[in-house]
Amino acid sequence: YTMFSHAWQGNEPSFQDVNVIKSVWKLPDAPVNEKLRNFCKETRRLGHNWGWSATCCIDKTTSSILNQSLTSMYKWYADSAATLVFLAGAAHPSKFGDLSHSSWMTQAWTLQELLAPKVMLFYDSEWKPYLGNTSANHKESPEIMQELTDAIKIPRATIVTFSPDDLGVREKLRLASTRNATVKEDVAYSLIGIFKSDIRPHYGEGADALGRLLEEIVTRFGEVTVLAWSGKSSSYNSCLPASVSVY
């Protein structure tokens, strides 16, 4: 199976939207639906029978399914045959720098979607291979990996064969500090796999989700560097920051 990675663009098709008509091909004509159909077409062209997209493959109305999906997602990306990344803002033909300056690089969830997979393929706005690179795995492309290395400031080898044990806690928090999430809880939930965390999602807790994650890091791993910060205190615990941006 393949996994779909992209920056969400508003009213993405939901589980209910697809389930009602039983087919992505019958969804109304709209850019977000065409994006999903193109992902399915490319998955099939690559020779795979299954594709997974968070937009419509999670029944978000069922909390148990949603929570299980959020805590399992890192493993799903890591075990995928390939992760396909759609860069909506990268015009065709794409050029060096389009990836590092894309909105995809600013999203909280896409950090694990970059690090977890063993095989990745990047596409421009017309679903053509990024930089015209037609290789089977863009994690083996020196040019694309150099662009990512320069952008996030970690070794190329770490991006290519990432394991949660490869980076220290402080470095992971630095990476997370450059990302944004529309929903406050996702700042923490998107890091569950990267930190091998045991926290369980609970939408509605707001910024306390980050507090719970940082508390677990300190108590479980003895990582006191988490307490070295300056800025606004968390309402969850005054020893912890209100935002991951302080790192």
N, C-alpha and C positions, 0 to 999 in steps of 0.2 A: 504494500500500500504506500501511497504518497501522502505527505502532509502539505497543507496550503499555508503559506505565511505571507501576510500582506498588511498594510495599514488600513484599518477599517475606514470606510467612506460613508458614514451616515447610516441610512436605513438598510443594513445588510439583510439578506434573506435569512429567516429564522428556521428552526426545526419544524415549527408548525406550518410555515409557508410551504416548505417542501413536502412535508408529510401529507398535507391535504390533497395535493395533486399528484403525489407519488413520483415526481420527475423534475429534475432541474431544467429539462428542456422545455417544459411547459410554463415556466415562470414568466411573468410579464417582461416585456422588453424594457430594460433599464440597465445603466452601466454596472451596478453592483451585481445584477443577475448575469449579465454577459461575462463579467469577470469570473464568476463561479463556473459558468459553462466552459470558458476557455481553459480554466484549470482542469476540468474533467477531460476536455479534448486532449490537452497536453499529457495528462496522466495516461490516457489510452495510447497516444502516439508513442510514448516511452515503453509501452508494453506491459503496463500494470493494470490490474482489474479493479482496484479500489483506490479511492481518494478520500481524504478526511479534511474537513474545514470546520473550524470552531464556530463559524457563523451559523451553520445549519445542522451540524452533527451532534450538538448538545441540546437536550431538552432543558432549557434554563428555567422552566416553570416547576421542575421537580428538584428540590434542593439536594436530595441524596445523589442524584445523577450529576448535577452540576458540581457538587463538592468532590465526588470521585473523579470527575473529568479534570478538574483543576489540579488535583494532587497527582494525577497520573500522566498529565500532558508532557512533562519533560521526558518520561520514558517512551511515550508514543513517538515523539520526535526523534529520540535517540535510536529507536528500533525501526524507523521507517526505511523503505527502500530508497527514498529520496524526499527532500523537502523542496518544494517549488516556491520561489519568492517572486512576487509580482511587484514591480516598482512603477506605480502609476504615474509618477512624476518624471520618469526617465524617458525623454523623447527618443524616437527612433530616427537615425541610428544613435545609440547611446554612446557616451564618451566617458573617459576616466574622470572620476569625481562625482558622477551622477548618483552612484550608490552611497557614498559617504555623506552626501548632502541631501539624501532622500528623507522623507518623513518616516520611512520604515526604520531608520536608524535612531529615531527619537522615542519609539514606543516601548513601554515597559515589557510587554509580553514578547516582543521580538528579540529581546536579549537571549532568552533561552532557546528561541527558535533559530538563532544564529549559532549558538554554542553546542547544543545537543546533537544535531544530526551529523552523520558521517558523510553523507552525500547531499550536496546542495546545488541547485540550479537557479540562477537569477535571470529574470526576464524584464525587458523594457515595456513601455506602455502599449506596444503592439504585439506583445508576447513573442518577441524575437530574443535570442540569447544575448545577455548583457555583454557589451563590447564585441559582439559577433563571435563570442567564444562558444564553439559547438562541442566542447569536450563533455564527457559523461559525468564529470564532477567538478564544479567550480571551486571546491576546496583544494583541488590540485592545481589550480591556476595561479602561478606566481604573481601575475599582475593584479588579479582580483584580491588575492589574499594580502598583497602589499598595501592595497588601498584600505582594506579593513584594519590591518595592523597599524597603519598610520592614523586611522580614525579613532580607534578605541585604546591604543597604546598598550597592547599586550602582545607577547610573542606570537608569531605566525603559527608555530607548532601547537600552541595552546588553543587557538581557534580551530585548527584542523582536527585535532584529536582531543577535544576538551573532556575532562572528567571533573566532577565537583571538587576533587581533592587537589586539582592542579593549581588553584589560586587560593591565597589567604583570604580570610574574612574581610579584612579592610579593603583589599583590592576588588573583591566582589561588590562591596558597598560603593566603591568609587564608580564602578561600571554602572551600577543601578542609579547612581545620583544624576546621571546624564539623561535618564529616561523619564517619560511622562505617562500618566495614566488618567483617563477621564474619570474613572471611578477610584476613589481614594484607596479602597481595600486592595485593588489590583497591584498597587506598588509593592505590597508584601506578598500577595498570593502568587505573583509572577516569579518570585524568587524561591518558592518552595523547593523545586527540583534542584536548583543551583546550589542551595544550602543543605540539601537532604533534610529538610525541615519536617517536623511532625505536626506542625500547627494545622488545624482544620479550618477551612474557610467558613466565614459566617458573615454574609453580606448584611450590612446594617450597622456594623461596629465602627465604620469610618476609619479614622487615623489610628485607632487602637489596634488595628491589624498589624501595622508596622511595629507598634510597641510590643505586641506579643511575639513577633518574629525576633526582634532584637533581644528581648528578654530570654528567649530560648537559646539564642546564640551565646549569650553570656553565661547562662547557667549550665547548658549542655556541653559547650565546648571550652568554657573558661576563657572566652575571648574578651578580655577587659578593654582592649583597644576600642571596642564599640562605644565605651563611655567617654572617649576623648573627642569632644566636639564642642562647638559654641553656637549659640543661637537660641531659638524658641524651644522651650521644654514641652514634652508630650503630656497630654492630659492623662495618659495611661500610667506614666511613671516619670516623675520630674528628673530622674537621672538619665532619661533617654530623650533623644531629639524628636520634635514633632514632624520632621521631614527628613527623608533620606538624602536630600540635596546638600546637607551639611558635610557629607563625606566626600 
